[in-house]
Amino acid sequence: MGEASPMLIPTFNRALHIEARPDRLSADGGSVLLREMLEQSGIIDWLIARLADCRAQDQIDYQLAELLRTVLVLYGQGWRDQDDADALRLDPALRLAISEATGTMALADGHNLPSQPTLSRLLEMLSQPANRRVLQQAVAEMASRRVRAVRRGHRLRQVTLDIDGLPIEVHGNQPKSA
């Protein structure tokens, strides 16, 4: 009596069971669903295979996949400012949604969200011309996957994509803020 069966068991972390409960552990529970969508789409792996990661590999705290998931999940949850990542570093749902760790290891010490400076460096890396081209291709890739899924593999002769920009607010007069 009173036992709740899980509404969802994400494929990226089968130890995680999502259920409706009265206690509030996080205001960002939807982040786990966003992670599941990212996993099902395969777009993170697609991006990693194509993006130029210019970071010194021996000095990396966060894998590129975790950084990309952080930015996408935070935007998807409505968090637009990179400073939000600092304020949300310990949120359990966001940590589970972003981490490579499985089970409850994502909640262990040291598995926090990347900091604002780390995310700024990611955005600088993504703004390089070669990576911007990859990001443009990613939009077309996801659109084509969606069309193929809806049409069960049948091609359309013509498709129109209406893509709106996503503003990133910059406060101050830092170099390259434009």
Sequence and secondary structure as in RCSB ss.txt:
>XXXX:A:sequence
MGEASPMLIPTFNRALHIEARPDRLSADGGSVLLREMLEQSGIIDWLIARLADCRAQDQIDYQLAELLRTVLVLY
GQGWRDQDDADALRLDPALRLAISEATGTMALADGHNLPSQPTLSRLLEMLSQPANRRVLQQAVAEMASRRVRAV
RRGHRLRQVTLDIDGLPIEVHGNQPKSA
>XXXX:A:secstr
      SB  TT TT  B   SS S S THHHHHHHHHHHHTHHHHHHTTS   S GGG SS HHHHHHHHHHHH
HTT  STHHHHHTTT HHHHHHH S  TTGGGSTT     HHHHHHHHHHHTSHHHHHHHHHHHHHHHHHHHHHH
TTT   S              S  TT  
